[in-house]
Amino acid sequence: MVDQLGWRCKFGVIVPSTNTVVQPEYDDMRPVGVTNHIARMHIPDDPIKSDAELEELVRRIDSALEEALDRAMTARPDHVILGVSAESFWGGGLEPSRRIAARVKARAGGIPLTQAAEAIPAALKAYGIKERIAVVTPYRPSAEPYLREFVEAIGYRLVGAKHLSCESPTLIAHVSEEALRAAFRALDNAHAEALVQFGTNLPAARLAAEAERWLGKPVIAINTATYWHALRQRGIADRKPGLGRLLAEF
């Protein structure tokens, strides 16, 4: 016997409690026979008006991982997705994501895990990106050294960045389409082969798909890349139009 609705795969999705974007965007991408089950990491919606407050936010998210994972596991998922990107690179390089993978393994056994640190390089490889990328984030500029170390660790060069400096976790989801469009356009230059959007609470999946057309280059939204990678890890190759080339072609 298998789950009647999630007969192909049940994803346990771990997100911050303030995140209002991952759930609807993942559901937009969900193929028939796949279900998404959200477990929330409790964090307060405190202001982020200093670098120290941003560091504290990431610390709180990180410390809430195990309790949220325990809740997700009660649904007996086949696969876990970490629906938060900062935790996978905060501190620089690949070591943060390796620590997360070890913690999930210790807590939940051998269940497969998908997180941004694996999804982004897989997406860039699928597009055939060779060297140079630019990033859009909801973070403060103090995140850039961590991002640069991560980008270099996966074999690329960071040639541009736009940080939106959102002033609370929930306000990330309030960023307007106009502001995101302006951020993508600001990074459109000959040096960047692709744009990558970090911050899973930024509502960017559909706009990134549109931006690929008017910029003429790959624009990778973090939620699209992460969910796409999880599907492909499960051997689910369904194509989904309307959400960018990643889901439609690869």
C-alpha positions as CSV (number, residue, x, y, z in Angstrom):
1,M,0.0,0.0,0.0
2,V,1.2,3.5,-0.8
3,D,-0.1,7.0,0.0
4,Q,-3.2,7.6,-2.2
5,L,-2.2,11.1,-3.3
6,G,1.6,10.9,-2.9
7,W,2.0,7.6,-4.6
8,R,5.2,8.7,-6.4
9,C,6.8,10.7,-3.7
10,K,6.0,12.5,-0.4
11,F,8.3,15.4,0.2
12,G,8.9,16.6,3.8
13,V,9.6,20.4,3.3
14,I,11.4,22.3,6.1
15,V,10.9,26.1,6.1
16,P,11.1,29.0,8.5
17,S,7.7,29.7,10.1
18,T,7.8,33.2,8.6
19,N,8.1,31.8,5.0
20,T,4.9,32.3,2.9
21,V,6.4,31.6,-0.5
22,V,7.9,28.1,-0.6
23,Q,4.6,26.3,0.0
24,P,2.6,27.9,-2.8
25,E,5.6,27.9,-5.3
26,Y,6.4,24.2,-4.6
27,D,2.7,23.4,-5.0
28,D,2.7,25.1,-8.4
29,M,5.5,22.8,-9.5
30,R,4.1,19.6,-8.0
31,P,3.5,16.8,-10.5
32,V,0.6,14.4,-10.1
33,G,1.4,11.7,-7.6
34,V,3.8,14.0,-5.6
35,T,2.8,15.7,-2.4
36,N,4.5,18.4,-0.3
37,H,4.3,18.4,3.5
38,I,5.4,21.5,5.3
39,A,7.1,21.5,8.7
40,R,8.0,25.0,10.0
41,M,11.0,26.0,12.0
42,H,9.8,28.5,14.6
43,I,11.5,31.9,14.3
44,P,10.2,35.3,15.4
45,D,9.5,38.0,12.8
46,D,12.1,40.3,14.3
47,P,13.6,43.3,12.5
48,I,16.7,42.8,10.3
49,K,18.2,46.3,10.3
50,S,21.8,45.4,11.1
51,D,24.4,42.8,10.2
52,A,24.2,41.4,13.7
53,E,20.4,40.9,13.4
54,L,20.8,39.1,10.1
55,E,23.4,36.8,11.7
56,E,21.0,36.1,14.6
57,L,18.2,35.3,12.2
58,V,20.3,32.6,10.5
59,R,21.4,31.3,13.9
60,R,17.8,30.9,14.9
61,I,16.8,29.1,11.7
62,D,19.7,26.8,12.1
63,S,18.9,26.0,15.7
64,A,15.3,25.1,14.8
65,L,16.2,22.5,12.2
66,E,15.9,19.3,14.3
67,E,12.5,20.0,15.8
68,A,11.0,20.8,12.4
69,L,12.6,17.7,11.0
70,D,11.0,15.6,13.7
71,R,7.6,17.0,12.8
72,A,8.2,16.4,9.1
73,M,9.2,12.8,9.7
74,T,5.8,11.9,11.4
75,A,4.3,12.1,7.9
76,R,6.8,9.4,6.8
77,P,8.2,11.3,3.8
78,D,10.3,9.7,1.2
79,H,12.6,12.7,0.8
80,V,13.3,15.9,2.7
81,I,13.8,19.3,1.1
82,L,15.4,22.2,3.0
83,G,13.3,25.2,1.9
84,V,15.7,27.8,3.1
85,S,18.9,28.8,1.2
86,A,21.0,30.9,3.6
87,E,21.6,28.0,6.0
88,S,23.2,26.0,3.2
89,F,26.0,28.6,2.6
90,W,26.2,30.8,5.7
91,G,29.7,30.7,6.9
92,G,31.2,30.1,3.5
93,G,32.0,27.3,1.1
94,L,30.4,23.9,1.3
95,E,31.0,23.0,4.9
96,P,27.7,24.5,6.1
97,S,25.7,22.3,3.8
98,R,27.8,19.2,4.7
99,R,27.0,19.9,8.4
100,I,23.3,20.1,7.6
101,A,23.4,16.8,5.7
102,A,25.1,15.1,8.6
103,R,22.6,16.5,11.1
104,V,19.6,15.3,9.0
105,K,21.2,11.8,8.6
106,A,21.8,11.6,12.3
107,R,18.2,12.6,13.1
108,A,16.3,10.9,10.3
109,G,18.5,8.0,9.2
110,G,19.2,7.6,5.5
111,I,16.4,9.7,4.1
112,P,17.5,11.6,1.1
113,L,18.0,15.4,1.5
114,T,17.9,18.2,-1.1
115,Q,19.2,21.7,-0.2
116,A,20.3,24.7,-2.1
117,A,24.0,23.9,-2.0
118,E,23.5,20.9,-4.3
119,A,20.6,22.2,-6.3
120,I,22.3,25.4,-7.5
121,P,25.4,23.7,-9.1
122,A,23.2,21.0,-10.6
123,A,21.0,23.7,-12.2
124,L,24.0,25.6,-13.5
125,K,25.4,22.4,-15.0
126,A,22.1,21.6,-16.6
127,Y,22.2,25.0,-18.3
128,G,25.8,24.6,-19.4
129,I,27.0,27.6,-17.5
130,K,30.8,27.6,-17.6
131,E,32.2,30.3,-15.2
132,R,30.4,33.6,-14.3
133,I,27.2,34.2,-12.4
134,A,25.5,37.1,-10.6
135,V,23.1,36.8,-7.7
136,V,20.0,38.6,-6.3
137,T,19.3,38.2,-2.6
138,P,17.0,39.5,0.1
139,Y,19.9,39.8,2.5
140,R,22.1,42.6,3.6
141,P,25.4,43.2,1.7
142,S,27.2,41.5,4.6
143,A,26.1,38.1,3.1
144,E,28.2,38.6,0.0
145,P,31.5,37.2,1.4
146,Y,29.6,34.0,2.3
147,L,28.0,33.9,-1.1
148,R,31.3,34.5,-2.9
149,E,33.0,31.6,-1.0
150,F,30.1,29.3,-1.9
151,V,30.1,30.3,-5.5
152,E,33.8,29.7,-5.7
153,A,33.5,26.4,-3.9
154,I,31.1,25.1,-6.6
155,G,33.5,26.2,-9.4
156,Y,32.1,29.6,-10.5
157,R,33.0,33.3,-10.2
158,L,30.6,35.8,-8.7
159,V,30.7,38.8,-11.0
160,G,27.7,40.8,-9.6
161,A,25.3,40.9,-6.7
162,K,22.2,42.9,-5.8
163,H,21.1,42.7,-2.1
164,L,17.6,43.9,-1.3
165,S,18.2,44.3,2.4
166,C,14.7,43.3,3.5
167,E,14.0,44.5,7.0
168,S,12.2,41.4,8.5
169,P,11.7,37.7,7.5
170,T,8.1,38.2,6.5
171,L,8.8,41.4,4.6
172,I,11.0,39.4,2.1
173,A,7.7,38.0,0.6
174,H,6.5,41.6,0.2
175,V,9.2,42.6,-2.3
176,S,7.3,43.8,-5.4
177,E,7.6,42.3,-8.9
178,E,8.8,45.7,-10.0
179,A,11.7,45.6,-7.5
180,L,12.7,42.1,-8.5
181,R,12.5,43.0,-12.2
182,A,14.8,46.0,-11.5
183,A,17.2,43.8,-9.6
184,F,17.4,41.3,-12.5
185,R,17.9,44.1,-15.0
186,A,20.6,45.8,-12.9
187,L,22.7,42.6,-13.1
188,D,22.2,42.0,-16.8
189,N,25.6,42.6,-18.3
190,A,28.0,40.8,-20.6
191,H,30.0,39.4,-17.7
192,A,27.2,37.2,-16.1
193,E,26.3,34.0,-18.0
194,A,23.4,33.4,-15.6
195,L,21.6,35.1,-12.8
196,V,20.8,33.2,-9.6
197,Q,18.2,34.3,-7.0
198,F,18.7,33.3,-3.4
199,G,16.2,33.7,-0.5
200,T,13.4,31.2,-0.6
201,N,10.8,33.7,0.7
202,L,11.3,35.9,-2.4
203,P,8.4,35.3,-4.8
204,A,10.6,34.9,-7.9
205,A,9.7,31.6,-9.6
206,R,7.4,33.0,-12.3
207,L,9.2,36.3,-12.7
208,A,12.5,34.5,-13.2
209,A,10.9,32.4,-16.0
210,E,9.8,35.6,-17.7
211,A,13.2,37.2,-17.1
212,E,14.9,34.4,-19.1
213,R,13.0,35.6,-22.1
214,W,13.7,39.3,-21.9
215,L,17.3,39.0,-20.7
216,G,18.2,36.1,-23.1
217,K,20.1,34.1,-20.4
218,P,19.3,31.7,-17.6
219,V,17.7,33.2,-14.5
220,I,17.5,30.5,-11.8
221,A,15.0,31.0,-8.9
222,I,16.1,29.2,-5.8
223,N,12.7,27.5,-5.2
224,T,12.6,26.3,-8.8
225,A,16.1,24.9,-8.7
226,T,15.6,23.2,-5.3
227,Y,12.3,21.5,-6.2
228,W,13.5,20.6,-9.7
229,H,16.6,18.9,-8.2
230,A,14.6,17.0,-5.6
231,L,12.3,15.7,-8.4
232,R,15.2,14.6,-10.5
233,Q,16.9,12.9,-7.5
234,R,13.7,10.9,-7.2
235,G,13.8,9.9,-10.8
236,I,10.7,12.0,-11.6
237,A,11.3,13.6,-15.0
238,D,8.0,15.4,-15.6
239,R,8.3,18.6,-17.5
240,K,6.4,21.7,-16.3
241,P,5.9,24.6,-18.7
242,G,5.5,28.2,-17.5
243,L,8.1,28.1,-14.7
244,G,11.3,28.5,-16.7
245,R,13.5,26.3,-18.8
246,L,14.8,24.3,-15.9
247,L,11.5,22.6,-15.3
248,A,10.4,22.7,-18.9
249,E,13.5,21.3,-20.5
250,F,15.9,19.5,-18.1
